[in-house]
Amino acid sequence: MTESRKPAGSPPDIRTDIAHPARVYDYWLGGKENFAADRAAAEEVVRAMPEILDTVRGNRQFLARATAFLRDAGIRQFLDIGSGLPSSPNVHEIARQDGEDARVVYVDHDPVVFVHTDSVMAKDDAVRMVQADLRDVDEVLGQASQTLDFNKPAGLMFVGVLHHILDSEDPAGIVGRYLSALAAGSYLVISHSTDQFSPEKMRANAEVADSSGTVLIPRSRDAILRLFNGHELVDPGLVLVPYWRSGAAGPGVNADKVWVYGGVAVV
């Protein structure tokens, strides 16, 4: 969406005058589902922190590799929290690349994400979009259980979303509440922005988010590790996302400009 107006038929609670992380992220990835306020915030961050473009692309590639890892480990159902706007290949596409059935629930509180994703997935009963705030754990799990069977292993994914949760809101505790609903043999996927490599630039990024009415809390590696609630991470552990199982292609020439830690843990 290239106009700063509501799309025809959209719900009345869509705010186009305030930047939203999912739509800003969409703009950085070259998408079209964003508005003038999103683009203005995105460009302001690029000026302060050019590495953001490498960061978001590297994070998206991590999502794809982590999903493929879970698929190859036998996971056939996925709960993608803070999924953002769909960018192909998305979780359900990767999860089905081996020809097996997979059930996927995407969760995001942005009504633009809900309208767009729900319309794309309307004909697929095994893929559902839930519009909810990730902090409303019972609401999310209740709706997700209409598609997923939590008595069986699942992949729980928080890719690039927990850095929008304040310390006072206890992000590790929120993750823990979701984990308590999962069956043994499940997996937890987390990626999260860090200020370890350039506190000044990441602080500028956070200030843009704050001025746009959103939240960005980059954290240290140790703080991100605590979000896994003590569960054991698979090799190579918690690393900058380009270095997570990058395979023969390698991490890429700009790997050290991707300021996001990521890892996958067995539940």
Sine and cosine of phi, psi and omega as CSV:
sin_phi,cos_phi,sin_psi,cos_psi,sin_omega,cos_omega
0.00,0.00,0.89,-0.45,-0.11,-0.99
-0.98,-0.20,-0.05,1.00,0.02,-1.00
-0.98,-0.22,0.50,-0.87,0.00,-1.00
-1.00,0.01,0.78,0.62,0.06,-1.00
-0.68,-0.73,0.26,-0.97,0.00,-1.00
-0.96,0.29,0.62,-0.78,0.09,-1.00
-0.93,0.38,0.50,-0.86,0.00,-1.00
-0.85,0.53,0.73,-0.69,0.03,-1.00
0.99,0.16,0.11,0.99,-0.04,-1.00
-0.98,0.18,0.42,-0.91,0.02,-1.00
-0.89,0.46,0.46,-0.89,-0.07,-1.00
-0.94,0.35,-0.25,0.97,-0.07,-1.00
-1.00,0.00,0.12,0.99,0.08,-1.00
-0.96,0.28,0.85,-0.52,0.05,-1.00
-0.98,-0.20,0.93,-0.37,0.01,-1.00
-1.00,-0.04,-0.17,0.99,-0.06,-1.00
-1.00,-0.03,-0.06,1.00,-0.01,-1.00
-0.84,-0.54,0.76,-0.65,0.01,-1.00
-0.90,0.43,0.58,-0.81,0.05,-1.00
-0.80,-0.60,0.67,-0.74,-0.07,-1.00
-0.80,0.60,-0.66,0.75,-0.04,-1.00
-0.90,0.44,-0.62,0.79,-0.05,-1.00
-0.98,0.17,-0.56,0.83,0.11,-0.99
-0.88,0.47,-0.71,0.70,0.03,-1.00
-0.86,0.50,-0.67,0.74,0.04,-1.00
-0.86,0.52,-0.68,0.74,0.01,-1.00
-0.89,0.46,-0.70,0.71,0.02,-1.00
-0.87,0.49,-0.52,0.85,0.00,-1.00
-1.00,0.09,0.02,1.00,0.01,-1.00
1.00,0.04,0.27,0.96,0.00,-1.00
-0.98,0.17,0.08,-1.00,-0.07,-1.00
-0.91,-0.42,-0.07,1.00,-0.07,-1.00
-1.00,-0.02,0.90,0.44,-0.02,-1.00
-0.52,-0.85,0.28,-0.96,-0.07,-1.00
-0.87,-0.49,0.08,-1.00,-0.09,-1.00
-0.84,0.54,-0.66,0.75,-0.01,-1.00
-0.90,0.43,-0.61,0.79,0.04,-1.00
-0.91,0.41,-0.69,0.72,-0.03,-1.00
-0.92,0.39,-0.61,0.79,0.02,-1.00
-0.90,0.43,-0.70,0.71,0.02,-1.00
-0.91,0.42,-0.66,0.75,-0.01,-1.00
-0.88,0.47,-0.69,0.72,-0.01,-1.00
-0.93,0.36,-0.55,0.83,0.04,-1.00
-0.91,0.42,-0.64,0.77,0.05,-1.00
-0.91,0.41,-0.67,0.74,0.00,-1.00
-0.85,0.52,-0.64,0.77,0.01,-1.00
-0.91,0.41,-0.63,0.78,-0.03,-1.00
-0.99,0.14,-0.49,0.87,-0.11,-0.99
-0.56,-0.83,0.99,0.16,-0.02,-1.00
-0.84,0.54,-0.42,0.91,0.00,-1.00
-0.90,0.44,-0.19,0.98,-0.03,-1.00
-0.87,0.49,-0.54,0.84,-0.02,-1.00
-0.92,0.38,-0.68,0.74,0.10,-0.99
-0.91,0.42,-0.60,0.80,-0.05,-1.00
-0.90,0.45,-0.76,0.65,-0.06,-1.00
-0.94,0.35,-0.59,0.81,0.02,-1.00
-0.93,0.36,-0.66,0.75,0.05,-1.00
-0.90,0.44,-0.60,0.80,0.02,-1.00
-0.91,0.40,-0.64,0.77,0.01,-1.00
-0.91,0.41,-0.62,0.78,0.04,-1.00
-0.92,0.40,-0.58,0.81,0.09,-1.00
-0.88,0.47,-0.69,0.73,0.05,-1.00
-0.81,0.58,-0.71,0.70,-0.02,-1.00
-0.90,0.43,-0.70,0.71,-0.03,-1.00
-0.93,0.37,-0.64,0.77,0.01,-1.00
-0.91,0.41,-0.65,0.76,0.04,-1.00
-0.89,0.46,-0.69,0.73,0.03,-1.00
-0.89,0.46,-0.63,0.78,0.04,-1.00
-0.88,0.48,-0.73,0.68,0.01,-1.00
-0.89,0.45,-0.67,0.74,0.05,-1.00
-0.84,0.54,-0.74,0.67,-0.03,-1.00
-0.93,0.36,-0.36,0.93,0.07,-1.00
-1.00,0.10,0.01,1.00,0.07,-1.00
0.99,-0.15,0.10,1.00,0.02,-1.00
-0.96,0.27,0.75,-0.66,-0.03,-1.00
-0.84,-0.54,0.15,0.99,0.10,-1.00
-0.56,-0.83,0.61,-0.80,-0.19,-0.98
-0.68,-0.73,0.67,-0.74,0.11,-0.99
-0.87,-0.50,0.96,-0.27,-0.09,-1.00
-0.98,-0.18,0.98,-0.21,-0.08,-1.00
-1.00,0.02,0.77,-0.63,-0.05,-1.00
0.94,0.35,0.72,0.69,-0.18,-0.98
-0.93,0.38,-0.46,0.89,-0.05,-1.00
0.95,0.32,-0.12,-0.99,0.00,-1.00
-0.95,0.30,0.64,-0.77,-0.06,-1.00
-0.91,0.42,0.70,-0.72,0.06,-1.00
-0.70,-0.71,0.89,-0.46,-0.11,-0.99
-0.96,0.28,0.65,-0.76,-0.03,1.00
-0.98,0.17,0.71,-0.71,0.03,-1.00
-0.99,-0.14,0.00,-1.00,-0.15,-0.99
-0.83,0.56,-0.74,0.68,-0.07,-1.00
-0.91,0.42,-0.53,0.85,0.02,-1.00
-0.94,0.34,-0.70,0.71,0.01,-1.00
-0.92,0.39,-0.65,0.76,-0.04,-1.00
-0.90,0.44,-0.36,0.93,-0.06,-1.00
-0.96,-0.27,0.13,0.99,-0.08,-1.00
-0.92,0.38,-0.34,0.94,0.03,-1.00
-1.00,-0.03,0.13,0.99,0.03,-1.00
1.00,0.03,-0.11,0.99,0.00,-1.00
-0.99,0.14,0.44,-0.90,0.10,-0.99
-0.94,0.33,0.53,-0.85,0.09,-1.00
-0.53,-0.85,0.58,-0.81,0.03,-1.00
-0.93,-0.38,0.71,-0.70,-0.11,-0.99
-0.70,-0.71,0.72,-0.70,0.16,-0.99
-0.88,-0.48,0.85,-0.52,0.10,-1.00
-0.99,-0.11,0.64,-0.77,-0.02,-1.00
-0.77,-0.64,0.78,-0.62,0.10,-0.99
-0.38,-0.93,0.50,-0.86,-0.03,-1.00
-0.99,-0.10,-0.12,0.99,0.01,-1.00
-0.97,0.23,0.85,-0.53,-0.01,-1.00
-0.89,0.46,-0.47,0.88,0.07,-1.00
-0.90,0.43,-0.68,0.73,0.06,-1.00
-0.87,0.49,-0.70,0.71,-0.03,-1.00
-0.88,0.47,-0.76,0.65,-0.05,-1.00
-0.87,0.49,-0.73,0.68,-0.06,-1.00
-0.93,0.37,-0.76,0.65,-0.06,-1.00
-0.93,0.38,-0.66,0.75,-0.02,-1.00
-0.90,0.44,-0.61,0.79,0.01,-1.00
-0.93,0.35,-0.60,0.80,0.01,-1.00
-0.92,0.39,-0.61,0.79,-0.09,-1.00
-0.99,-0.10,0.15,0.99,-0.16,-0.99
-0.85,0.53,-0.51,0.86,-0.08,-1.00
-1.00,-0.09,0.13,0.99,-0.06,-1.00
-0.89,-0.46,0.97,-0.25,-0.06,-1.00
-0.93,0.36,-0.30,0.95,-0.05,-1.00
-1.00,-0.03,-0.01,1.00,0.03,-1.00
-0.80,-0.60,0.78,-0.62,-0.06,-1.00
-0.73,-0.68,0.55,-0.84,0.10,-1.00
-0.94,-0.33,0.82,-0.58,0.04,-1.00
-0.93,-0.36,0.82,-0.57,0.09,-1.00
-1.00,-0.06,0.96,-0.28,-0.03,-1.00
-0.29,-0.96,0.37,-0.93,0.09,-1.00
-0.99,0.11,0.74,-0.67,-0.06,-1.00
-0.87,0.50,-0.37,0.93,0.03,-1.00
-0.96,0.29,-0.31,0.95,0.06,-1.00
-1.00,0.03,0.94,0.33,-0.17,-0.98
-0.86,0.52,-0.72,0.69,-0.03,-1.00
-0.88,0.47,-0.64,0.77,0.03,-1.00
-0.90,0.45,-0.72,0.69,-0.01,-1.00
-0.88,0.47,-0.76,0.65,-0.04,-1.00
-0.91,0.42,-0.60,0.80,0.02,-1.00
-0.89,0.46,-0.70,0.71,0.02,-1.00
-0.95,0.31,-0.64,0.77,-0.02,-1.00
-0.90,0.44,-0.53,0.85,-0.05,-1.00
-0.93,0.38,-0.21,0.98,0.09,-1.00
-0.96,0.28,-0.29,0.96,0.01,-1.00
-0.89,-0.45,-0.59,0.81,-0.06,-1.00
-0.97,-0.25,0.50,-0.87,0.08,-1.00
-0.96,-0.27,0.97,-0.25,-0.08,-1.00
-0.97,0.22,0.04,1.00,0.16,-0.99
-0.99,0.12,-0.10,0.99,0.02,-1.00
-0.88,-0.47,0.40,-0.92,-0.01,-1.00
-0.85,0.53,0.56,-0.83,0.01,-1.00
-0.62,-0.78,0.31,-0.95,0.13,-0.99
-0.98,-0.19,0.88,-0.47,0.02,-1.00
-0.98,-0.20,0.85,-0.53,-0.17,-0.98
-0.83,-0.56,0.81,-0.59,0.13,-0.99
-0.83,-0.55,0.98,0.18,-0.10,-0.99
-0.99,-0.16,0.95,-0.32,0.05,-1.00
0.91,0.42,0.60,0.80,-0.03,-1.00
-0.77,-0.63,-0.52,0.86,-0.09,-1.00
-0.93,0.36,-0.30,0.95,0.08,-1.00
-0.96,0.27,0.01,1.00,0.14,-0.99
-0.99,-0.14,0.14,0.99,-0.01,-1.00
-0.94,-0.35,0.78,-0.62,-0.02,-1.00
-0.92,0.38,0.45,-0.89,0.09,-1.00
-0.84,0.54,-0.63,0.78,-0.03,-1.00
-0.91,0.41,-0.30,0.95,0.02,-1.00
-1.00,-0.03,0.01,1.00,0.12,-0.99
0.86,0.52,0.93,0.36,-0.02,-1.00
-0.86,0.52,-0.61,0.79,0.03,-1.00
-0.90,0.44,-0.62,0.78,0.04,-1.00
-0.91,0.41,-0.62,0.79,0.05,-1.00
-0.88,0.47,-0.73,0.68,0.04,-1.00
-0.86,0.51,-0.67,0.74,-0.01,-1.00
-0.87,0.50,-0.59,0.81,0.02,-1.00
-0.92,0.40,-0.62,0.78,0.08,-1.00
-0.92,0.40,-0.68,0.73,-0.03,-1.00
-0.87,0.50,-0.56,0.83,-0.04,-1.00
-0.90,0.43,-0.31,0.95,0.00,-1.00
-1.00,0.01,-0.16,0.99,-0.13,-0.99
-1.00,0.00,0.51,-0.86,0.08,-1.00
-0.98,0.18,0.40,-0.92,0.11,-0.99
-0.85,0.53,0.58,-0.82,-0.05,-1.00
1.00,-0.03,0.02,1.00,0.07,-1.00
-0.98,0.19,0.12,-0.99,0.03,-1.00
-0.74,-0.67,0.51,-0.86,0.08,-1.00
-0.89,-0.46,0.81,-0.59,0.03,-1.00
-0.91,-0.42,0.80,-0.60,0.05,-1.00
-0.70,-0.71,0.71,-0.70,0.29,-0.96
-0.78,-0.63,0.49,-0.87,-0.20,-0.98
-0.35,-0.94,0.70,-0.72,0.03,-1.00
-0.91,0.42,0.55,-0.84,0.03,-1.00
-0.78,-0.62,0.52,-0.85,0.08,-1.00
-0.97,-0.23,0.25,0.97,-0.09,-1.00
-0.91,0.43,-0.53,0.85,-0.17,-0.99
-0.99,-0.12,-0.45,0.90,0.08,-1.00
-0.44,-0.90,0.99,0.10,-0.02,-1.00
-0.83,0.55,-0.59,0.81,-0.06,-1.00
-0.92,0.40,-0.74,0.67,-0.03,-1.00
-0.93,0.38,-0.65,0.76,0.00,-1.00
-0.93,0.37,-0.54,0.84,0.07,-1.00
-0.90,0.43,-0.64,0.77,0.05,-1.00
-0.90,0.44,-0.64,0.77,0.08,-1.00
-0.87,0.50,-0.72,0.69,0.00,-1.00
-0.90,0.44,-0.58,0.81,0.01,-1.00
-0.92,0.39,-0.60,0.80,0.08,-1.00
-0.89,0.45,-0.70,0.72,0.03,-1.00
-0.85,0.52,-0.70,0.71,-0.02,-1.00
-0.89,0.45,-0.68,0.73,0.00,-1.00
-0.93,0.36,-0.33,0.94,0.01,-1.00
-1.00,-0.07,0.04,1.00,0.03,-1.00
1.00,0.06,0.24,0.97,0.04,-1.00
-0.88,-0.47,-0.04,-1.00,-0.09,-1.00
-0.79,-0.62,0.69,-0.72,0.15,-0.99
-0.68,-0.74,0.88,-0.47,0.00,-1.00
-0.86,-0.50,1.00,0.08,0.10,-1.00
-0.91,0.40,0.59,-0.81,-0.09,-1.00
-0.77,-0.64,0.28,-0.96,0.04,-1.00
-0.96,0.28,0.25,-0.97,0.03,-1.00
-0.86,0.50,-0.67,0.74,-0.01,-1.00
-0.89,0.46,-0.65,0.76,0.01,-1.00
-0.92,0.40,-0.61,0.79,0.02,-1.00
-0.93,0.37,-0.63,0.77,0.02,-1.00
-0.86,0.52,-0.58,0.81,-0.01,-1.00
-0.91,0.41,-0.36,0.93,0.02,-1.00
-0.91,0.41,-0.33,0.94,0.01,-1.00
-0.98,0.17,0.00,1.00,0.10,-0.99
0.82,0.57,0.58,0.81,0.10,-1.00
0.99,0.16,0.03,1.00,0.00,-1.00
-0.97,0.24,0.54,-0.84,-0.08,-1.00
-0.96,0.28,0.77,-0.64,0.01,-1.00
-1.00,0.06,0.59,-0.81,0.10,-1.00
-0.97,0.25,0.36,-0.93,0.04,-1.00
-0.86,0.51,0.71,-0.71,0.21,0.98
-0.99,-0.14,0.40,0.92,0.01,-1.00
1.00,0.09,-0.51,-0.86,0.00,-1.00
-1.00,-0.09,0.93,-0.36,-0.10,-1.00
-0.67,-0.74,0.23,-0.97,0.18,-0.98
-0.84,0.54,0.71,-0.70,-0.24,-0.97
-0.85,0.53,-0.51,0.86,0.05,-1.00
-0.90,0.45,-0.35,0.94,-0.03,-1.00
-1.00,-0.05,0.04,1.00,0.00,-1.00
-1.00,0.05,0.98,-0.21,0.09,-1.00
0.75,0.66,0.80,0.61,-0.05,-1.00
-0.98,0.21,-0.21,0.98,0.11,-0.99
0.93,0.36,-0.39,-0.92,-0.08,-1.00
-0.90,0.44,-0.45,0.89,-0.02,-1.00
-0.93,0.36,-0.38,0.93,-0.02,-1.00
0.97,0.23,0.11,-0.99,-0.09,-1.00
-0.97,0.26,-0.27,0.96,-0.01,-1.00
0.99,-0.12,0.37,-0.93,-0.13,-0.99
-0.94,0.35,-0.45,0.90,-0.03,-1.00
-0.97,-0.26,0.42,0.91,-0.10,-1.00
-0.83,0.56,-0.61,0.79,-0.05,-1.00
-0.98,0.20,0.00,1.00,0.10,-1.00
-0.99,-0.17,0.03,1.00,0.03,-1.00
-1.00,-0.10,1.00,-0.10,-0.16,-0.99
-1.00,0.00,0.88,0.47,0.01,-1.00
-0.64,-0.77,0.79,-0.62,0.15,-0.99
-1.00,-0.02,0.56,-0.83,0.04,-1.00
-0.53,-0.85,0.41,-0.91,0.04,-1.00
-0.24,-0.97,0.20,-0.98,0.02,-1.00
-0.75,-0.66,0.75,-0.66,-0.03,-1.00
-0.86,-0.51,0.51,-0.86,0.10,-0.99
-1.00,0.09,0.69,-0.72,-0.03,-1.00
-0.97,-0.23,0.00,0.00,0.00,0.00
